[in-house]
């Protein structure tokens, strides 16, 4: 025969560690001040982080361009053949040739300007060529948003690719 305890109606008594008789459960003044300080800190830090997002998007786009240029250089060294990266500043796009798909920069990048050797510039296109020995035509790509600019440079002698702010 099983027996179950009866359910008790009404408020539950406070556990022994809660302070016993005569004390009410709640928050202390110090606890409330700590919570308010954390909220104030969050309200000052979050807008600063959100304000830096456009700059972060611009730097990410420049890092993506630099990565494509580095891959092209590596491919040229590995294959023993020249590899090109073609830029279309008007369309804000680029592609690794041969075989690469055209990549379009995100809307945060408003303009792209490309400087390279005159022999590798056409009306709507500029090309960086990486040779089998690691050298390159050299030049730079500058990306701009509404307030900032960042760029990528390619050293002609070494083929070194680096992002510059």
C-alpha positions in Angstrom: 0.0 0.0 0.0 1.5 3.3 -1.2 0.9 6.7 0.5 1.6 10.1 -0.9 2.2 13.2 1.1 -0.6 15.7 1.0 -0.1 18.9 -1.0 0.0 22.0 1.2 -1.9 25.1 0.2 -0.6 28.6 0.8 2.8 30.2 0.7 5.8 28.0 1.1 8.0 28.7 4.1 11.5 30.2 3.5 14.3 27.7 3.5 16.6 27.9 6.6 19.5 29.6 4.7 17.2 32.4 3.5 17.4 34.3 6.7 14.6 32.8 8.7 11.7 34.6 10.3 11.2 38.3 9.8 13.3 38.8 6.7 11.9 39.3 3.2 13.4 38.0 0.0 14.6 40.7 -2.4 17.6 42.5 -3.8 20.1 44.6 -1.8 21.0 48.1 -2.8 24.5 46.9 -3.8 23.1 44.2 -6.1 20.8 46.8 -7.8 23.8 49.2 -8.3 25.9 46.4 -9.8 23.1 45.6 -12.3 22.7 49.3 -13.2 26.4 49.6 -13.8 26.5 46.6 -16.1 23.5 48.0 -18.1 25.3 51.4 -18.4 28.5 49.7 -19.5 26.6 47.7 -22.1 24.8 50.8 -23.4 28.2 52.6 -24.0 30.1 49.6 -25.5 27.5 48.2 -27.9 27.1 51.5 -30.0 30.9 51.8 -30.3 31.0 48.2 -31.6 28.2 48.8 -34.0 29.9 52.0 -35.3 33.0 50.1 -36.2 31.2 47.5 -38.4 31.5 49.5 -41.6 35.2 49.7 -41.1 35.4 46.0 -40.3 33.4 45.2 -43.5 35.8 47.3 -45.6 38.9 45.6 -44.0 37.3 42.2 -44.6 36.8 43.0 -48.3 40.4 44.2 -48.5 41.5 40.9 -46.8 39.5 39.0 -49.4 41.1 40.8 -52.3 44.6 40.2 -50.7 43.7 36.5 -50.3 42.8 36.2 -53.9 46.1 37.8 -55.0 48.1 35.5 -52.7 46.3 32.5 -54.1 47.1 33.6 -57.6 50.8 34.1 -56.7 50.9 30.6 -55.1 49.2 29.1 -58.1 51.8 30.7 -60.4 54.7 29.3 -58.3 53.1 25.9 -58.1 52.1 25.5 -61.8 55.1 27.2 -63.4 52.8 29.4 -65.4 51.6 33.0 -65.1 48.3 33.6 -63.3 46.3 36.8 -63.5 43.8 38.6 -61.3 41.6 40.9 -63.3 39.8 43.8 -61.7 36.8 45.7 -63.0 36.6 48.9 -60.8 33.3 50.0 -62.3 31.6 46.7 -61.3 33.6 46.5 -58.1 34.6 42.9 -59.0 37.6 40.7 -59.7 38.4 37.2 -60.9 41.5 35.0 -60.9 42.3 33.8 -64.5 42.4 31.1 -65.5 39.5 29.3 -63.8 38.4 31.7 -61.2 34.8 32.9 -60.7 34.1 36.6 -60.7 33.7 37.9 -57.1 31.8 41.1 -56.5 32.7 43.2 -53.5 30.0 43.8 -50.8 27.8 47.0 -50.9 29.8 48.5 -48.0 32.6 49.1 -50.5 31.5 52.0 -52.5 34.5 52.5 -54.8 37.5 50.5 -56.0 40.5 52.0 -57.8 43.3 49.9 -59.2 46.8 51.0 -60.2 49.1 48.7 -62.1 51.5 48.8 -65.0 50.1 50.6 -68.1 50.6 47.5 -70.2 48.1 45.7 -68.0 45.3 48.3 -68.0 42.4 48.4 -70.4 39.5 50.8 -70.5 37.3 48.9 -67.9 39.9 46.5 -66.5 43.2 46.3 -64.7 45.2 43.2 -64.4 47.8 41.9 -61.9 50.0 39.2 -63.4 52.0 36.8 -61.2 54.8 35.1 -63.0 56.2 31.5 -62.4 59.2 32.9 -60.5 57.0 34.7 -57.9 57.5 38.2 -59.3 54.5 40.3 -60.4 53.4 43.3 -62.4 52.9 45.2 -59.1 50.5 47.9 -58.1 47.7 48.6 -55.7 44.0 48.3 -55.1 42.2 50.9 -53.0 38.8 50.2 -51.5 36.6 53.0 -50.1 33.4 53.3 -48.1 31.7 56.5 -47.1 34.4 57.6 -44.6 37.5 55.3 -44.9 39.9 53.8 -47.3 42.0 50.7 -47.2 44.2 49.1 -49.8 46.2 46.1 -50.9 49.6 46.5 -52.5 51.6 44.0 -54.7 55.4 44.4 -54.8 56.6 43.8 -58.4 60.0 42.4 -57.5 58.9 39.9 -54.8 55.2 39.5 -55.6 54.5 40.1 -51.9 50.9 41.0 -51.2 50.0 43.1 -48.2 47.0 45.1 -46.9 47.7 48.7 -45.9 45.4 51.1 -44.1 
